[in-house]
Amino acid sequence: MKKTLISAIAIVLSLAFVFCGCTTNNGGTETTTSTTEVVSVNPGDDGYQKSFTFEVVDKDGNKKQTEILTNGKYVGKVLQELEYIKGEQGDYGIYIKEVDGIVADYDVDGTYWAFYVDGEMSMTGADQVEIVDGSVYSFRVETY
């Protein structure tokens, strides 16, 4: 009887450890997935000259990160070439509606993609931001 009780407690504790990897964010579950994939685009004569982290945060707070190596100049252009971002050209640059297969469309559901550089909201669009080696460029679904 004691062995059965101890086994049951061990199973419950094991399951608790499995599910404790998630944190709560506004009542939801937040998970972070850091990919080990390194994506390369536009090698220069000397190889890849810059690297940056591309981060996507969906409306539930789930994060995905990918390291990108490039000799490209602008964040938006590199991400478009890799087909990570899609949108429509507007008066102020590209209006991004899809990031890494996730759609955020203000006209449909009041959500939009906010662009962050090293944790700070960017005052310019991704297609106007020059890549700085080692930076983190994030797209986060937000609601107005």
Summary of the structure (lengths in Angstrom):
residues: 144
radius of gyration: 19.8
end to end distance: 57.6
largest distance: 73.1
contacts: 375
relative contact order: 0.17
helix: 22%
strand: 47%
